[in-house]
Every structure is written in C-alpha cells, then in structure tokens.
C-alpha cells in the first residue's frame, strides 16, 4: 500500500511511546530496580513470567474505560493498579500498603526523562522533515510528564504542536483529539499524515477525521495483508513513502 499523493502531505503527526521513544529499561528491570530500593527481592525472570497475564489486565481495563488516558489521575490510577496486579505475588500477603507504594513508585519512575531514550531513526527523520519545511506534531496518550521528557531529550525544537491526552482531556482514538491537532497545526486532513504503533488508537483515530494513517511495526510482527493501511518498519521507510531524501 502506498500514499496516494505523497507530495500533498505537508503535516506529519507522530505518536510518542514506541514510535519516537522507548524505555531505557524493560518493565521487569524497572520492577527489580524499584523493588530493591524498597528492600523487596523481585527477580527479573519472575516478573517476565507474569507479564503475559498482566497484558490481559491492561487490555481488559482499557476496553472498560476508554477515557483512562484523558485524565492525569486516571493514568496514574490505571498504571498503579496494573503494577499492583503484576507484582502482588512478590509482596508479603495482605500488605496492600507496601504493594501500593511499590506500584505507585514504579508508575512515577516512568515519568522521569532518564527512563526514556530515542530510537536511532528519530533525529535523522525529524531533521529531514524539518529541512523540507513540514509542519510536525505529536499526538500521544500520555500524562503531562511527556513535556519534560521531550524537552530533556531535545525533541521539543522539532515540533510545532504537542497534543497530550491528559492535558487536552481527549484520548485516542477520539476524533476530537485529532481535530484539535489539526487546528493547532493549522492544517487540513488531506494534507496530513499520522504515524503510530497501534491500530485502534493511531490508525482508526487518524482515519476518523480523514488524516492519512501509517502503522509503525518496528518488530515486524505484521504482514501488509493483515491490515488495511500502510505499514512501515522504521521511520526511514516513512521518508521513502513521502519521497523525502535521507542519508
């Protein structure tokens, strides 16, 4: 699948997590690190074994409440509950206070810029797009800490607008979030593209307002025939589809 008129695209919106940013440590590693600071012996391999069940918790609660990401407190409560569910076997039985402290501390760890890093293709692609006068934006389901993370990683300079679900009070795939992004970028759907790593939130959200969607599959888990949109495995591929030169 190709972009029908790549030369018409003048605004590019990016998702943040797992599109531009990735954690410096895995979830099991952070759980181990925080647990150690609280005198809890949490082994990385044991956490890994529980991750699959925790994914079920994640998707179940997200389906129950699509508005989780539209509130700062909602995001904190969700992740705290997620880590309490994940790590309950590692805390002495009935010690809910200590379990909450562990889960809440881990949740706050992910607000720290030091726990995030850029993918290798991010800066070259942003520099190429900026050099070719594209308007650039971020549309992300995240808390307000994202602003500090972007600033610390020196990403803010590339973006004309940043839409964060917790501060706009709208979460993906709400059309209102994408419409607000278009308004802030002073763009129209026909001239805009959004790239992200999730189908429902990024592809359906962008498509709901007429923005061209692109699915980023960094781990190459999908085949193009499995989804009804353009799929790329790196941001460099996005440049190729936009016919923007890069080194």
Buried (B, 14 or more C-beta within 10 A) or exposed (E): EEBEEBEEBBBBBBBBBBBBBBBEBBBBBBBBBBBEEEEBEBEBEBBBEBBEEBEEBBEEBBEEEBEBBBBBEBBBBBBBBBBBBBBBEBBEEEEEEBBBBBBBBBBBBBBEBEBBBBBEBBBBBBEBBBEEEBBBBBBBBBBEBBBEBBEEBEBBEBBBBBBBBBBBBBBBBBBBBBBBBBEBBEBEBEBBBBBBBBBEBBBBBBBBBBBBBBBBBBEEEEEEEEBEBBBBBBBBBBBEBBEBEBE
